[in-house]
């Protein structure tokens, strides 16, 4: 279930490629307080276990540079989309000094851009984006410091959720994953004396890709011989059957703005839902429009999660993945999609093996 805070942040990233500012409604603050209390209880329990059993202490740093680059790139793409759809003449659209600049000679055009951006962020704090109009046609847009701080907070929270899910998928259930300062994450693993087993899990980023299925020959035949040039055989996450898919990705994890578990409206079966950012929405609409009647594969770390047939152009920017999942499997798939969309990578800062306390 998506929290109100995360839902608002996702809305703003999708609309303006920036995050909600620090001022939060009382309900969100109460939810954060409950989360802090729960983490404190877990930390106390794990701390006691660490003292008795020893274990591993690992610290990661989120990629703040990657976050800034991702936010500003999405902002540039959103400005481009807004101006093109509004048929506003512009030039010199570029990323510069942590923001976006664009030259719009017509005063009405500049006002239209600012109005559209304000409308997209309706109901969200207005100081999330600083807009400067120099009067000479040059408009500069840049996330505020408060927005950047909230974006970093959301990245840490999403990274913690991803770490917890991947540890669980690896069979490691006794762990404490906590924020450590503004941009670091601390992991305590009681009884785990081989910290390399954990760092190996996060040594590479989850790879998410959306690829067209190659129908030129049966996948079973391709698996026994040589697949066509530009294609490869991958196996299903759930059904283990072979799929012949294009090597090149039509879209990847960077195009996803949100993913989470849910239930199908008719059957109530567990599913994974996802939404694309503005760039991904446009690319997915084009791909589905050009390939009606053809299947495409959603691939996670080399496994085909689902391979639905494109029935019609998908222009809304969202979708769902079904595959006879249990709720736990749907949650895992959704979190892997989210992990693949997180900007940058986790940087290993420190790993330490702690010996158990000596018995009296």
C-alpha positions in Angstrom: 0.0 0.0 0.0 1.4 3.4 -1.0 1.8 5.9 1.8 0.2 9.4 1.4 3.7 11.0 1.6 5.1 8.7 -1.1 2.0 9.1 -3.3 2.4 12.9 -3.2 6.1 12.7 -4.0 5.4 10.4 -6.9 2.8 12.7 -8.3 5.2 15.6 -8.3 8.1 13.7 -9.8 5.7 12.5 -12.6 4.4 16.0 -13.2 7.3 18.3 -12.7 10.2 15.9 -12.0 10.7 17.5 -8.6 9.6 16.4 -5.1 7.2 17.7 -2.6 8.5 20.3 -0.1 9.1 19.8 3.6 5.8 21.1 4.9 3.6 18.1 5.4 0.0 17.5 6.5 -0.6 16.3 10.0 -1.5 12.7 8.9 1.8 12.3 7.0 3.7 13.5 10.0 1.8 11.1 12.3 2.7 8.3 9.9 6.4 9.2 9.9 6.2 9.2 13.7 4.8 5.7 13.8 7.5 4.6 11.4 10.2 6.1 13.6 8.8 4.3 16.7 8.6 1.0 14.8 12.2 1.4 13.7 13.3 2.2 17.2 11.8 -1.0 18.5 13.4 -3.1 15.8 16.8 -1.4 16.4 16.6 -2.2 20.1 15.7 -5.8 19.4 18.4 -6.2 16.8 21.0 -4.4 19.0 20.4 -7.0 21.7 20.8 -9.8 19.2 24.0 -8.3 17.9 25.5 -8.1 21.4 24.7 -11.7 22.0 25.4 -13.2 18.6 27.7 -10.8 16.9 27.1 -10.2 13.2 27.7 -7.7 10.4 27.4 -3.9 10.2 27.2 -2.4 6.8 26.8 1.2 5.7 25.7 2.4 2.3 25.4 5.8 0.7 22.7 6.7 -1.8 23.8 8.4 -5.0 22.9 12.1 -4.4 24.5 13.1 -7.8 22.4 10.5 -9.6 19.3 11.8 -7.8 20.0 15.4 -8.9 20.7 14.4 -12.5 17.5 12.3 -12.6 15.3 15.1 -11.2 16.7 17.8 -13.5 16.6 15.5 -16.6 12.9 14.7 -16.0 12.2 18.4 -15.4 13.8 19.3 -18.8 11.7 16.6 -20.5 8.5 17.8 -18.8 9.2 21.4 -19.9 9.8 20.2 -23.5 6.5 18.3 -23.4 4.6 21.2 -22.0 5.9 23.6 -24.6 5.3 21.3 -27.5 1.8 20.5 -26.5 1.0 24.2 -26.0 2.6 25.0 -29.4 4.8 27.6 -27.7 7.9 28.6 -29.7 11.1 28.2 -27.7 14.9 27.7 -28.1 18.0 26.9 -26.1 16.3 24.3 -23.8 19.1 23.0 -21.7 20.3 21.7 -18.3 22.6 24.2 -16.6 23.9 24.7 -13.1 21.5 22.2 -11.5 18.4 23.6 -13.2 16.7 24.0 -16.6 16.9 27.1 -18.9 14.7 27.8 -21.9 14.4 30.9 -24.1 10.8 31.9 -24.8 10.5 35.2 -26.7 6.7 35.6 -26.4 5.5 36.8 -23.0 2.3 34.9 -23.3 4.4 31.7 -23.9 6.4 32.3 -20.8 3.2 32.8 -18.8 1.7 29.7 -20.3 4.6 27.6 -19.2 4.5 28.9 -15.6 0.7 28.4 -15.5 1.0 24.8 -16.8 3.7 23.9 -14.2 1.7 25.5 -11.4 -1.4 23.6 -12.5 0.5 20.3 -12.6 1.6 20.9 -9.0 -1.9 22.0 -7.7 -2.4 21.1 -4.1 1.4 20.7 -3.5 3.7 23.2 -1.7 4.5 26.1 -4.1 8.1 26.5 -3.0 9.1 23.1 -4.5 10.2 24.8 -7.7 11.9 28.2 -8.1 11.0 29.9 -11.4 13.0 32.9 -12.5 11.9 35.1 -15.4 14.6 37.5 -16.3 12.3 39.6 -18.6 14.5 39.0 -21.6 12.8 35.7 -22.6 15.1 33.5 -20.5 13.2 31.3 -18.0 15.1 29.4 -15.4 13.6 26.6 -13.3 15.3 24.9 -10.4 14.2 22.7 -7.5 14.5 24.5 -4.2 16.8 23.4 -1.4 13.8 22.2 0.6 12.5 20.2 -2.4 16.0 18.6 -2.8 16.1 17.7 0.8 12.7 16.0 0.6 13.8 14.2 -2.6 16.8 12.8 -0.8 14.6 11.7 2.1 12.3 9.9 -0.3 15.3 8.2 -2.0 16.7 7.0 1.3 13.2 5.6 2.3 12.7 3.9 -1.1 16.2 2.4 -0.9 15.5 1.1 2.6 12.4 -0.6 1.4 14.3 -2.1 -1.6 17.1 -3.4 0.7 14.6 -5.0 3.1 12.8 -6.7 0.2 16.0 -8.0 -1.4 17.3 -9.3 1.9 14.0 -11.1 2.5 14.2 -12.6 -1.1 17.7 -13.8 -0.2 16.4 -15.6 2.9 17.9 -13.0 5.3 15.0 -12.0 7.6 16.8 -11.0 10.9 18.0 -7.5 10.0 17.7 -3.9 10.9 17.8 -1.4 8.0 17.8 2.2 9.3 18.6 5.7 8.0 22.1 6.9 9.1 22.2 10.7 8.6 20.7 12.3 5.6 22.2 10.2 2.8 23.3 6.9 4.4 21.7 3.6 5.4 22.9 1.4 8.2 22.3 -2.4 8.1 22.7 -4.6 11.2 22.7 -8.4 10.6 22.8 -10.5 13.8 24.6 -13.8 13.5 25.7 -13.0 9.9 29.5 -13.3 10.0 30.0 -13.3 6.2 29.2 -9.7 5.3 30.3 -10.3 1.7 27.2 -12.4 1.2 25.1 -9.3 1.7 27.3 -6.8 -0.1 27.3 -9.1 -3.1 23.5 -8.7 -3.4 23.8 -5.0 -3.8 27.0 -4.9 -5.9 25.0 -4.5 -9.0 21.8 -2.5 -9.7 18.6 -4.4 -10.5 18.1 -4.4 -14.3 14.6 -3.7 -15.5 13.7 -3.7 -19.2 10.7 -3.8 -21.5 11.5 -5.7 -24.7 9.6 -6.9 -27.7 9.1 -10.6 -28.2 10.7 -12.1 -31.3 8.1 -14.2 -33.2 10.3 -15.2 -36.1 10.8 -18.6 -34.6 9.7 -20.7 -31.6 11.7 -19.9 -28.4 12.2 -23.7 -27.8 13.8 -24.0 -31.3 16.0 -20.9 -30.7 17.1 -22.4 -27.4 18.3 -25.6 -29.1 20.1 -23.8 -31.8 21.2 -20.2 -32.6 18.8 -17.4 -31.8 18.2 -14.8 -34.5 20.7 -11.8 -34.5 19.6 -9.2 -32.0 17.5 -11.7 -29.9 18.2 -14.0 -27.0 16.3 -16.7 -25.1 15.3 -15.9 -21.5 13.2 -17.9 -19.0 10.1 -17.0 -17.1 10.2 -16.0 -13.5 7.1 -18.1 -12.6 6.5 -20.5 -15.4 10.2 -21.2 -16.3 9.3 -21.5 -20.0 11.6 -20.0 -22.6 11.0 -16.7 -24.3 12.7 -15.3 -27.4 13.1 -11.6 -26.8 14.9 -8.7 -28.3 18.3 -7.9 -26.7 17.7 -4.1 -27.0 15.3 -2.5 -24.4 12.4 -0.4 -25.6 12.3 1.1 -22.1 14.1 0.5 -18.9 13.9 1.1 -15.1 14.8 4.8 -15.5 11.4 5.3 -17.2 9.4 4.1 -14.1 8.3 6.6 -11.5 6.4 4.2 -9.2 5.8 0.5 -8.6 3.8 -1.3 -5.9 1.7 -4.4 -5.2 -2.0 -4.4 -5.7 -5.0 -6.5 -6.6 -6.7 -7.1 -10.0 -10.0 -5.3 -10.1 -12.0 -8.3 -11.3 -10.4 -11.3 -9.8 -8.7 -9.7 -6.8 -5.5 -11.7 -7.7 -2.2 -10.2 -6.5 -0.5 -8.1 -9.2 2.3 -5.6 -9.5 1.4 -2.1 -10.7 3.7 0.5 -12.2 3.6 4.0 -13.6 6.0 5.6 -16.1 7.4 9.1 -15.9 6.6 11.6 -18.6 9.4 10.4 -20.9 8.4 6.7 -20.4 4.7 7.5 -20.9 5.5 9.0 -24.3 7.8 6.2 -25.4 5.5 3.4 -24.2 2.6 5.0 -26.0 4.6 5.1 -29.2 5.8 1.5 -28.8 2.4 0.1 -28.1 0.9 2.1 -31.0 3.4 0.6 -33.4 3.2 -3.0 -32.2 -0.5 -3.8 -31.7 -1.1 -7.5 -31.7 2.5 -8.3 -30.7 3.7 -9.5 -27.2 6.3 -7.6 -25.2 8.3 -8.9 -22.3 8.8 -7.3 -18.9 12.3 -8.5 -17.8 13.8 -8.3 -14.3 17.5 -9.3 -13.9 17.3 -11.6 -17.0 14.0 -13.3 -16.1 10.7 -12.7 -17.9 8.1 -11.6 -15.4 5.3 -11.3 -17.9 4.8 -11.2 -21.7 1.4 -9.7 -22.5 0.1 -9.1 -26.0 -0.4 -5.4 -26.9 -4.2 -5.0 -27.6 -4.3 -1.3 -28.1 -2.1 1.8 -27.7 -1.4 2.4 -24.0 -1.3 6.2 -23.5 -2.1 6.5 -19.8 1.4 5.8 -18.6 0.5 3.0 -16.2 0.2 -0.7 -16.3 -0.1 -3.9 -14.2 1.8 -7.2 -14.2 -0.1 -10.4 -13.5 1.3 -13.9 -13.4 -0.5 -16.1 -10.9 1.5 -14.4 -8.2 1.1 -14.8 -4.5 0.9 -11.5 -2.6 4.5 -12.0 -1.5 5.7 -12.6 -5.1 3.7 -9.5 -6.3 5.4 -7.4 -3.6 8.8 -8.7 -4.6 8.2 -8.0 -8.3 7.0 -4.5 -7.5 9.9 -3.8 -5.3 12.4 -5.1 -7.9 10.8 -2.8 -10.5 11.1 0.1 -8.0 14.7 -0.8 -7.3 15.5 -0.7 -11.0 14.0 2.8 -11.2 16.0 4.3 -8.3 18.5 6.9 -9.5 22.2 6.0 -9.2 23.5 3.2 -7.1 24.3 2.3 -3.5 27.9 3.0 -2.6 29.5 0.8 0.0 31.0 3.0 2.8 31.8 0.5 5.5 31.4 -3.1 6.3 32.5 -4.6 9.7 32.1 -8.0 11.3 31.3 -7.7 15.0 32.2 -10.5 17.4 29.7 -11.7 20.0 30.2 -10.4 23.5 32.4 -12.6 25.7 30.5 -14.9 28.0 31.1 -14.2 31.8 
